[in-house]
Amino acid sequence: MAPAGPPEVLLRFIEVEQYRAAREDKLTATHASRMRGLIAGAARVASTARQDAALAAKVTAEAREAAEGVGEGVGGASTVR
């Protein structure tokens, strides 16, 4: 949008400001795009971390159950500490 006012203002806009504004718009769009990419990447990492944590909890529970089963097989006293 060209400014209203004296011819010098319009000339300055035509010669300089329109290009500066277009460059700033492109920089803003690039920045926003990169930020969306970084956020999407972080969301993927967080999802994988949640899956890994769930698997770790499952394996830990299975290991505890197995250890308890081994301990109960020797005279009823647990030897696993």
Secondary structure as UniProt FT lines:
FT   HELIX           7..12
FT   HELIX           13..17
FT   HELIX           18..72
FT   TURN            73..76
//
